[in-house]
Amino acid sequence: MSVPALIQAQNLIKSGDIVGAEHALATLAETEGDHALVVALDQFPPKDLLAIIREYDTSKESLVNLLVTPEQFAQAVVLEKRYGDLSHEQLRGMINSVIFREGADPSEFLYAISEVEGGYEALTDYLAERTERIECFYRYATFDLFEYSDEAKTQAIDDDLLNLTRDNEPQSSPLDMSNFEDHDWMEVTTILRYQHPDIFREVLLKLRARLKKENAAHDAFMDSIEELPEGVLDNDKPMPSNDRPDFEGLQEESAL
């Protein structure tokens, strides 16, 4: 293994040259073999590995993305929250580009993520915008919210998840999996639901808690609006005379 290559890559990352850093690691693989790069990444700081993986480009293959192991990727991906991306779009794209690469086992990557500190939060962030559809999938094996019209059926009840484990959860059939092969959140949800039900349980509980908190914040905001004095939000209400601009005075002054 060439230690200078790692030092060079780290220095390039510090200077903001992510492309150059990735090239330095790729050169290591070209000169000493793919295995040398895999071994080197074990010594590479997760935050620096994240900086490279985060800059994925769907128009070209990244050698680092192709060779990073589940354990190495898990250590890096949980640091994504430091970037403060509230939309989590970068997180979703990054995870999809690695776990669904050719020849990879997405299930192995998802399990590795769950095993590190902050892993459940990362998976929750990844699925954060899909809570209602994931809830529907859990109950009815479909992501179609409109397939069942009875709203009471989709109300979240935490107790129904507490006993969800691999021992009492039926295994999925190849048809179950093929129906949701989108290389995105639906496939991730399906893998968690049927192959890692214990992980799915914890993630869905976190999603429910977040949704409940968001709904409570929204209700509190609406209540605060209702308590405002009458006319505060009425943009059409005339301003008091003492607050109106003296247009006539301005015109006279300009004439002078």
N, C-alpha and C positions, 0 to 999 in steps of 0.2 A: 504493500500500500504506500502511496506517495503522500506523506504528510504535507509537504509544500503545496500540493494541489488544494488541500483543505484550507490552509492558511490563505492562499491566494483567493479562494472563493469567498471566505469570510471577509477579507479586506475589500473585495469588490462589492459585496453586499453593503458594507458600511458606507461605501462611497455612493451607493444608490445604483450601481450597475448590476442589476439582477440578471440580465441576459448574459453578461460576461461571466458572472459567477456560475450560471448553469453550464456555460460552455466549458469552463475550467473543470467542472465535475464530469462532463461528457468526455473531455479529453482524457481524463483519468481512466474511464471505462474503455476508451478506444486503445489506449496504450497498455493497460494492465488487465483488461477484461471486466466484464459486467460484475463478476463476484467481488472484484476489488472495490468497485463503487459501492456495492451493497454493504461491504464491511466498513468502508469509510463513512458511510452515512450513520453508522452506529455511534461514531465519534463526533458527528456534526451536530451543533446545537439545534434543538428543535425549532427555535425561533427563526434561525437562518434557513432551515429546511422549509419552514412555512413560507418565508419570504419568496422562495423560488417556486414552490408549488402553487402559491396564491396567484402568481402571474401566468397561470396556464393560458395557452392559446389554442383554441379548438381547431385552428387552421393547420397546426403542425403538431407532431408528436414530441413529447418531452421525454428524454431518456430518464430523467429523475423520476417523473411520474410513472414511467413504465417499470422501474426497478425498485421503487421504495417499498419496503415490507409493511404489512399491516401494523406491526408494533411501532415502527418508525413513524408511519403516517399518523397513528393515533396520538403519539406524543406531540406531534406538530399541530394537528387540527384543533386540539382543545385550546390552543393559544389564539385562535382566530378572533375570539371575543375582544381581544386587546385592540383590534382595529376599529371597534365601535361601529360596525356596519349594521344598522338597525334593520335593514331589509333582509339581511342574511343571504343575499343573492350570490355574493362571492363564495360564501361557505358552501352553498348548494352546488355551484358550478365546480368548485374544487373537489368536493367529495365525489360527485358524479364522474369527473374526469379520471379519478384514480381507481375507485372501487369497481367501475364498469369497464376498465381497460380490458383488452383482449387477453384471455387466459387467466384473469383474476377471479377470485372467489369473493363476491361481495359480502357474503355471510361472514367470512373470516375477518374482513375489514371492520364490519359493523360490531362484531363481538370484541375485537381489539379496542375499538373506540370506547366501548362501554366499560372496559376493564381499567381505564386510566381515570385519574381524578379529573372531574369536569367533563367526562365523556357523555354522561346522560344529558347534561346541559347542552352540549354540542349537538346531539341528536335531536333534542327538543327544539333548538334553534333552527335546525335543518327543516323540521316539519311544522314550524310555528304558524305558517299561514294556512294550514290545512286541517285544523283541529276538527271542525264539524264533519268534514268528509272522512277523516280517519275514524271518528266516532261511529259514523254510519257503516264504514267497512268492518269495524269490530263487531257490530251487532248483526249486520245483514250480509256480509261478504260482498258488498258492492260500494263503490264510491259515489254512486248516483243518489244525491240527496232527494231527488224527486220521485224515486221509485216507491217510497213509502210516504203516504200522505198524513198519517197520524203523528203529529208532532210529539205527543207524549211518549212515543216509542223511542225517541232519540234523546230524551233527557238523560244527562250524565248521572250515574249512580256509582259512586266510588266502590261500594261493597262488591259489585259484580266483577271487579278486577282482582280483588285481593287473593283469590285462589287460582289465578291463571298461572299455570306452570307447564313445563314441557311434559310432565307426567299425565296431566289430564287434558291436554290440548291435542286434538286430532292433527295428524300430519297432513300437509297439503299434497295434492296430487300434481303431476306435471301440468295438467290442464289449468289448475288454480294459478300456478305461477306464470304460465304462458299468457294468460289473460291480461296480465298487468306488467308486461315487460316493456316499460317505457324508458329504462335506464335513467330513472328519475325518482321522485318522491313516492309514486305509487308502487314501484317495484321495491323500494326500500321498506315501505310500510308492510308489504306482503311478506318479505323475507323476515322482518321482525315478528310479525303476527304468527307465522307458522313455524319458523325455525328457531326463534329466540323469544318465546312468549313472555318469559320473565323480564326481558329487556323492554319488550313492547308494553308490558303492564306499567313499568315505572315511567316510561316516556309519556304514555297516554295520561297517567295521573298528573304529570307535570304540565302537560298541555291543558288539561282541564283546569288546573289551579291558575294558570296564566289567563285563560279565557275568563274565568270567574273574576279575577282581579281587574282585568280590562273592562268587563261589564260593570263592575262596581264603580270604577273610576268614571266611566261614561255617565252612569246614573247620577253620581255626585255632581258632575259638571252640569247636567241638565237641571238638577235641583237648584244649583246655585244661580242659574240663569233665571229660573222662575221667581227667585227671591229678589231679583233686582228691582229697583223702583220703576214705576210705570213710565214709559217714554224713553228710558235710557237707550234701548236698542232700536228706537224708531227713528230711522234716518230721515224720514220725511217731515218730522216735526220741526217747525220753524225755530231758529235760534232766538234766544232772548234778545231784545233790542240792544242791550248794552254789550252783547257779544258779536253783533253784526259789524262787518267792515263798513266804514264810512266811505262808500263809493263816491257820493257827491263831493265830499271834501277832497278825495283823491283827484277827481276830475278837475276841480277848481285849482288845486295845487299844480297839476300838470299844465293847466292852461297858462299859469303864470310863468 
